[in-house]
Amino acid sequence: MKKSVKIITGLIGFLAIANVALAYSGDIGIDKKDITFSSDTFIEGKSVRIYATATNSSSQDLLGVVRFYDDNKEIGSDQPISIFAGKNDGVFIDWIPTSGEHTIQVKLYPWHPEIDDPGNNTISTTVNVTQDSDHDGIPNPEEIKLGTDPQKADSDGDGLSDSQEIYTYHTDPLKADTDGDGLADGNEINLHHTDPLKADTDGDKLSDGDEVNIYHTDPLKIDTDGDTLTDGDEINIYHTDPLKADTDGDGISDSDEIKIHNTDPTKTDTDNDGLADSQEIRLGTNPLNPDTDDDGIPDGVDPAPLNKAPVISISTDNTQSQNPNPDPNSNSTLQTNITSSSTNSTTNSPSTPQTLTTSSTSRKTFDAPNSDSKIVNLLSTQTFDATPSFDPDGKIINYQWEVDGKKVQEGNKKTLTQTFTTLGKHPVKLTITDNNGQSVSKEYEVSVVNIDLYKEIGITIATILLALVIYFKYIRSKARASDSELKNAADKSHRT
């Protein structure tokens, strides 16, 4: 009897186990060890990722859904899973906690619950979340220690949260501008991309704030305009424009003007000669010397600025004795020594040579026409001799003479003989041209008067004056003496 009971009991147990094995043939489950978090520290308002892993213990592929709960409130949405036979499948969800203690649950819902073991479908764990009232990532107790405001995520209002300042950028969460450059830390990080710990990020000797707010240069580039001068040097030393590689627009970069040519990068024409610095460099003239060839003519108006101009000189005695061997190096300015000899056409007797300007030992520089003049007699013949004229670095090939604005002689003849037949002022102009094509001119004014007429008038007046003197001194005196004698005779006769 007892043996029969044991047999029946064993048969019943075998059948029960077989039914369970048949019922759970498609089981998927989750274990408490399979739930993890992205951080071991839980702070209010700071996102945490929750991970879970489901295991398929069966020999068939299975599907299901995982749900996450915070104190029985679902976090997010369903997370579907598909697990190959004998494999695992991981799921996660992001959770932003509030402060206090929280029970986190992970529940597994298989698509075929009839073949699944429900005993391994739910797990839970408890976590404590530290209070962070402003959700800046720093717990309230820590903010109190740091001196920041636990009720404000950005205590100094610089556009960066206290957490970013402390843990990421290492700036001062109590100072809006940690490096004192005039830019808020948040603007340096998010807008200008400068270093909030360095007042001068690019090291150009201008603060980031000045570069952004005043000069509008690039605080990340030491040389904004690419002229090889630092922005700081352009502002503080050279006073050039750090936004323009060529401040004065003369065609030469500021750097080349300073480092190569020594010209002024703020002036188009450094030497004020009428030529831009770039023109002078292209022509070969000196941009620092207004008269490169020292001929008295500024480079800007000099047709041959590298060629010394010829020098006009007219001798005092119609010979070259005034300057028989001109020295080009002795005087390169435009000079004119003018004399003339006069012959009266009426008497045919030569008059004494008259010096119009300086002697042979002294030259006079004429800066403008009509700087000298001469008074001559009507119908006199004047001779102008330009033989002493010379060219310091070449030779004179043409002499052009003009009288009263009309060309009267041109060629290689160095003298001009001119008879003035009308009264008044007569301009006499000489233009000489050298073998390089450079010309200079000198104009001289001759005033023609009738000197003989003045002489005759003078003689007549002198004669009249002499006659008057004789009359009053001699004839009138004798007349008075005669009257006196007659009166005396009458008196004697009357007394008798």
C-alpha positions in Angstrom: 0.0 0.0 0.0 2.8 2.5 1.0 4.7 1.5 -2.1 1.7 2.2 -4.3 1.3 5.7 -2.7 5.0 6.5 -3.4 4.6 5.5 -7.0 1.5 7.6 -7.5 3.1 10.6 -5.8 6.2 10.3 -8.0 4.1 10.1 -11.1 2.2 13.2 -10.1 5.4 15.1 -9.4 6.9 14.1 -12.8 3.7 15.2 -14.5 3.8 18.6 -12.7 7.5 19.2 -13.7 6.7 18.3 -17.2 3.8 20.7 -17.3 5.9 23.6 -15.9 8.7 22.9 -18.4 6.2 22.9 -21.2 4.6 26.1 -19.8 7.9 28.1 -19.5 9.4 27.0 -22.8 9.7 30.6 -24.0 10.9 32.4 -20.8 12.7 35.8 -20.8 13.7 37.4 -17.5 15.6 40.2 -15.9 17.8 40.1 -12.8 18.5 42.8 -10.2 22.2 42.7 -11.1 21.3 43.7 -14.6 20.1 47.2 -13.6 22.8 49.9 -13.5 23.1 53.7 -13.6 25.4 56.1 -15.5 26.5 57.8 -12.3 26.9 56.7 -8.7 25.9 60.1 -7.6 22.3 61.3 -7.9 21.7 65.0 -8.0 18.4 66.7 -8.3 17.7 67.9 -11.9 20.8 66.2 -13.3 19.9 63.6 -15.9 20.9 59.9 -15.2 20.7 57.0 -17.6 19.2 53.8 -16.3 20.4 50.5 -18.0 18.7 47.1 -17.8 19.5 43.7 -19.5 17.0 41.1 -20.4 18.0 37.4 -20.9 16.4 34.8 -23.2 16.9 31.4 -21.5 14.9 29.5 -24.1 15.7 27.9 -27.4 13.5 30.2 -29.4 13.8 33.9 -30.4 11.5 36.1 -28.3 10.0 39.6 -28.2 8.9 41.8 -25.4 8.8 45.3 -23.8 10.6 46.9 -20.9 9.2 49.7 -18.8 11.0 51.8 -16.2 9.2 53.3 -13.1 10.1 55.9 -10.5 8.0 55.3 -7.4 5.4 53.5 -9.6 5.3 56.3 -12.2 6.5 55.3 -15.6 9.7 57.0 -16.9 9.5 57.8 -20.5 7.9 55.3 -22.9 8.1 51.5 -23.6 11.5 50.1 -24.7 11.0 47.2 -27.1 13.3 44.2 -27.0 14.0 41.3 -29.4 16.3 38.6 -28.1 17.8 35.7 -30.0 17.6 32.3 -28.3 20.1 32.1 -25.4 21.2 35.7 -25.8 20.8 39.1 -24.0 19.4 42.5 -25.1 20.1 45.7 -23.3 17.8 48.7 -22.9 18.1 52.2 -21.2 16.2 55.3 -20.5 17.1 58.8 -19.2 15.7 60.0 -15.9 15.8 63.5 -14.3 15.2 62.9 -10.7 13.8 65.1 -7.9 15.4 65.2 -4.5 14.8 62.5 -1.9 14.6 58.7 -1.9 13.3 57.0 -5.1 12.4 53.4 -5.8 13.4 52.5 -9.4 11.6 49.5 -10.9 12.2 47.7 -14.2 9.4 45.5 -15.5 9.5 43.1 -18.4 6.4 42.3 -20.5 6.9 39.3 -22.9 4.8 39.1 -26.0 3.9 35.5 -25.1 3.2 35.6 -21.4 1.6 32.1 -21.6 5.1 30.5 -22.0 7.0 32.9 -19.7 7.9 32.7 -16.1 6.5 35.8 -14.4 8.7 35.4 -11.4 11.8 37.0 -13.0 10.1 39.8 -14.9 10.3 42.6 -12.2 13.3 44.1 -10.4 13.7 47.2 -8.2 16.3 49.3 -6.4 16.4 52.3 -4.1 18.5 55.5 -4.7 18.9 58.7 -2.8 19.0 62.0 -4.8 20.8 65.1 -3.3 18.9 68.3 -3.4 20.0 70.8 -6.1 17.4 73.6 -6.1 18.7 75.4 -9.1 19.5 72.3 -11.1 22.9 73.6 -11.9 24.6 70.3 -11.2 26.0 71.3 -7.8 24.2 70.0 -4.7 22.9 72.7 -2.4 25.4 71.8 0.4 28.3 72.2 -2.0 27.0 75.6 -3.3 26.8 76.8 0.3 30.5 75.9 0.8 31.5 77.6 -2.5 29.5 80.7 -1.7 27.3 80.4 -4.8 23.6 80.8 -4.7 21.8 77.4 -4.5 18.7 79.1 -5.9 20.4 80.4 -9.0 22.0 78.1 -11.6 24.2 81.0 -12.8 25.2 82.9 -9.6 27.2 85.6 -11.4 24.9 86.0 -14.4 27.6 85.5 -17.0 25.8 83.0 -19.2 27.5 79.9 -17.7 26.0 77.7 -15.0 27.9 77.4 -11.8 28.5 73.8 -12.6 30.1 74.7 -16.0 32.3 77.3 -14.4 33.5 74.9 -11.7 33.8 71.6 -13.4 34.3 72.4 -17.1 35.9 75.9 -17.6 37.4 76.4 -14.2 36.3 80.0 -14.2 35.1 81.9 -11.1 31.3 81.3 -10.6 31.2 84.5 -8.5 32.7 86.7 -11.2 31.0 87.5 -14.5 34.3 88.3 -16.1 36.9 86.0 -14.5 40.0 87.4 -16.5 38.8 91.1 -16.3 39.1 91.7 -20.0 35.7 93.3 -20.4 33.9 90.2 -21.8 31.6 88.0 -19.7 32.8 84.4 -19.3 29.7 83.1 -21.1 30.3 85.4 -24.1 33.9 84.3 -24.3 33.0 80.7 -24.4 29.8 80.7 -26.5 30.2 83.8 -28.7 33.8 84.8 -29.2 35.4 81.5 -28.4 38.2 83.2 -26.4 39.8 82.0 -23.3 37.9 83.3 -20.2 41.0 82.8 -18.1 43.2 85.0 -20.3 42.6 88.7 -20.8 44.5 88.6 -24.1 43.7 85.3 -25.8 45.9 85.7 -28.9 48.7 87.5 -27.1 48.7 90.6 -29.4 48.9 93.1 -26.4 45.2 94.1 -26.8 42.7 92.7 -24.4 39.9 90.5 -25.8 37.4 93.2 -24.7 39.2 96.0 -26.5 39.5 93.9 -29.6 35.8 93.0 -29.7 34.3 96.3 -28.4 36.7 99.0 -29.5 38.9 98.0 -32.4 36.7 95.2 -33.9 39.8 93.1 -34.5 39.9 89.3 -34.1 40.7 88.3 -30.5 41.8 84.9 -31.8 44.3 86.3 -34.4 47.4 88.2 -33.4 47.5 90.0 -36.7 43.9 90.5 -37.9 44.7 92.1 -41.3 47.6 89.8 -42.1 50.2 92.5 -42.7 52.7 90.8 -40.3 52.3 93.6 -37.7 50.5 92.6 -34.5 47.2 94.3 -33.7 48.7 95.7 -30.5 51.7 97.2 -32.3 49.5 98.7 -35.0 47.3 100.4 -32.3 49.9 101.4 -29.7 53.2 102.0 -31.7 52.5 102.6 -35.4 49.0 104.1 -35.1 48.0 102.2 -38.2 44.7 100.5 -38.9 44.8 96.8 -37.7 41.9 96.1 -40.0 43.7 97.3 -43.2 47.0 95.8 -44.4 47.7 99.1 -46.2 46.5 101.8 -43.9 47.2 104.8 -46.2 46.2 103.0 -49.4 49.5 103.8 -51.2 50.0 100.2 -52.5 52.6 99.2 -49.9 51.7 97.1 -46.9 52.1 98.7 -43.5 54.7 96.1 -42.6 56.8 96.8 -45.8 56.6 100.6 -45.1 57.9 100.1 -41.6 60.4 97.3 -42.0 61.7 97.8 -45.5 61.2 101.3 -46.8 61.1 103.2 -43.5 58.2 105.3 -44.9 55.2 106.5 -42.9 52.4 103.9 -43.2 49.8 106.5 -42.3 50.8 108.9 -45.2 50.4 108.1 -48.9 53.2 110.5 -49.7 55.8 110.4 -46.9 58.0 113.2 -48.2 55.2 115.3 -49.6 56.8 115.6 -53.1 53.6 114.8 -55.0 54.4 111.2 -55.7 52.9 108.3 -53.6 55.4 106.2 -51.9 54.5 103.2 -54.1 55.1 105.4 -57.2 58.5 106.4 -55.9 59.5 102.8 -55.3 58.4 101.8 -58.7 60.2 104.7 -60.3 63.3 104.2 -58.2 63.1 107.6 -56.5 63.6 108.0 -52.8 60.3 108.2 -50.9 62.0 109.9 -48.0 63.6 112.7 -50.1 61.3 115.1 -51.9 64.0 115.9 -54.5 65.8 112.6 -55.2 68.3 114.1 -57.7 68.8 117.3 -55.7 68.1 119.5 -58.7 65.8 121.8 -56.9 62.7 120.3 -58.5 60.4 118.1 -56.4 60.1 114.6 -57.6 56.3 115.0 -58.2 56.8 117.7 -60.8 60.2 116.8 -62.0 59.9 115.2 -65.5 63.1 113.3 -64.8 63.3 112.9 -61.0 66.5 110.8 -61.3 68.2 113.2 -63.6 69.8 116.4 -62.3 68.2 119.4 -64.1 70.4 121.7 -66.2 71.4 125.0 -64.6 70.7 128.3 -66.4 73.5 130.8 -66.0 74.1 133.9 -68.1 77.5 135.6 -67.9 78.1 139.2 -66.8 80.5 140.0 -69.7 79.3 137.7 -72.5 82.1 135.2 -71.7 82.4 132.1 -69.7 84.8 133.7 -67.3 82.1 133.8 -64.7 82.1 129.9 -64.5 84.6 128.5 -67.0 84.5 125.0 -65.5 81.2 124.5 -63.8 81.2 121.9 -61.1 78.0 119.8 -61.1 78.4 119.0 -57.5 79.0 122.5 -56.3 75.4 123.7 -56.8 72.6 121.7 -58.2 69.8 124.2 -57.7 68.3 126.3 -60.5 70.5 129.4 -60.8 70.6 132.4 -63.0 73.3 135.0 -63.2 72.1 137.5 -65.8 74.0 140.5 -67.2 73.7 142.4 -70.5 75.8 144.8 -72.5 74.1 147.7 -74.2 75.0 149.4 -77.5 73.1 152.6 -78.4 71.9 152.3 -82.0 71.9 156.1 -82.4 75.5 156.8 -81.4 77.0 153.4 -82.3 79.1 153.7 -79.2 79.1 150.7 -76.9 77.9 151.5 -73.4 79.4 150.2 -70.2 78.3 146.6 -69.5 75.6 146.6 -66.9 75.4 143.8 -64.3 71.8 142.6 -63.9 72.3 140.1 -61.1 75.2 138.6 -59.1 78.9 138.6 -59.9 80.9 135.5 -61.0 81.7 134.6 -57.4 78.1 134.6 -56.2 75.0 132.9 -57.8 71.4 133.8 -57.2 68.7 131.2 -57.1 65.4 132.3 -58.8 62.3 130.7 -57.4 59.8 132.5 -59.7 59.6 134.4 -63.0 60.3 138.1 -63.0 62.5 137.8 -59.9 65.0 140.2 -61.8 64.5 143.1 -64.1 66.5 145.6 -66.1 65.9 149.1 -67.3 67.3 149.8 -70.8 67.2 152.6 -73.4 64.8 152.6 -76.3 66.4 151.2 -79.5 69.3 149.8 -77.5 70.7 146.3 -78.3 71.0 143.8 -75.4 73.1 140.6 -75.6 72.2 137.7 -73.3 74.9 135.0 -73.1 73.9 131.6 -71.6 77.3 130.0 -72.2 78.0 129.4 -68.5 74.8 127.3 -68.3 75.6 123.6 -67.7 74.0 120.2 -67.0 75.4 118.4 -63.9 75.0 114.9 -65.2 74.8 115.3 -69.0 74.9 118.1 -71.6 72.6 120.9 -72.8 71.4 120.2 -76.4 68.9 123.0 -77.0 68.6 126.7 -76.1 65.2 128.3 -76.8 64.8 132.1 -76.5 61.5 133.9 -76.3 60.8 137.6 -76.2 57.3 139.0 -75.5 56.0 135.4 -75.4 57.2 134.7 -79.0 59.9 132.2 -79.8 62.7 134.2 -81.5 65.6 131.7 -81.5 66.1 127.9 -80.9 68.9 125.5 -81.3 72.4 125.2 -80.0 73.2 129.0 -80.1 73.9 130.1 -76.6 73.5 133.9 -77.0 70.6 136.2 -77.9 71.1 139.7 -79.3 67.9 141.7 -79.1 67.0 145.3 -80.0 64.0 146.8 -78.1 62.1 149.2 -80.4 59.1 149.8 -78.2 58.6 151.3 -74.8 57.3 149.2 -71.9 58.0 145.9 -70.2 59.3 143.0 -72.3 59.7 139.5 -70.9 62.8 137.6 -72.1 62.6 133.8 -71.4 65.3 131.2 -71.9 64.5 127.4 -71.8 67.4 124.9 -71.9 67.0 121.2 -72.5 69.5 118.5 -71.6 70.2 115.2 -73.3 67.7 113.4 -71.0 64.9 115.6 -72.2 64.6 117.6 -69.0 64.0 121.3 -69.4 64.2 124.3 -67.2 63.3 127.9 -67.9 64.1 131.4 -66.6 62.2 134.6 -67.4 63.7 138.0 -67.1 61.9 141.4 -67.4 63.3 144.2 -69.4 61.8 147.7 -69.0 62.4 149.9 -72.0 62.4 153.7 -71.5 63.6 156.7 -73.6 66.6 157.6 -71.6 67.9 160.2 -74.3 64.6 162.1 -74.0 64.9 162.2 -70.3 68.5 163.5 -70.7 67.4 166.3 -73.0 64.6 167.3 -70.6 67.0 167.3 -67.8 69.5 169.5 -69.6 66.7 172.0 -70.5 65.5 172.2 -67.0 69.1 172.6 -65.7 69.7 175.5 -68.2 66.5 177.3 -67.1 67.5 176.9 -63.5 70.9 178.3 -64.2 69.5 181.3 -66.0 67.2 182.0 -63.1 70.1 181.9 -60.7 72.2 184.2 -62.9 69.3 186.6 -63.2 68.5 186.8 -59.5 72.1 186.9 -58.4 73.7 189.4 -60.9 71.2 191.3 -63.1 68.7 192.0 -60.2 71.6 193.1 -57.9 72.9 195.6 -60.4 69.5 197.0 -61.0 69.1 197.6 -57.3 72.5 199.2 -57.2 71.6 201.6 -60.0 68.4 202.6 -58.3 70.3 203.4 -55.1 72.8 205.6 -57.0 70.0 207.6 -58.6 68.3 208.1 -55.3 71.6 209.4 -53.7 72.2 211.8 -56.6 68.7 213.2 -56.2 69.2 213.7 -52.5 72.4 215.7 -53.0 70.7 217.9 -55.6 67.9 218.6 -53.4 70.2 219.7 -50.5 72.1 222.0 -52.8 
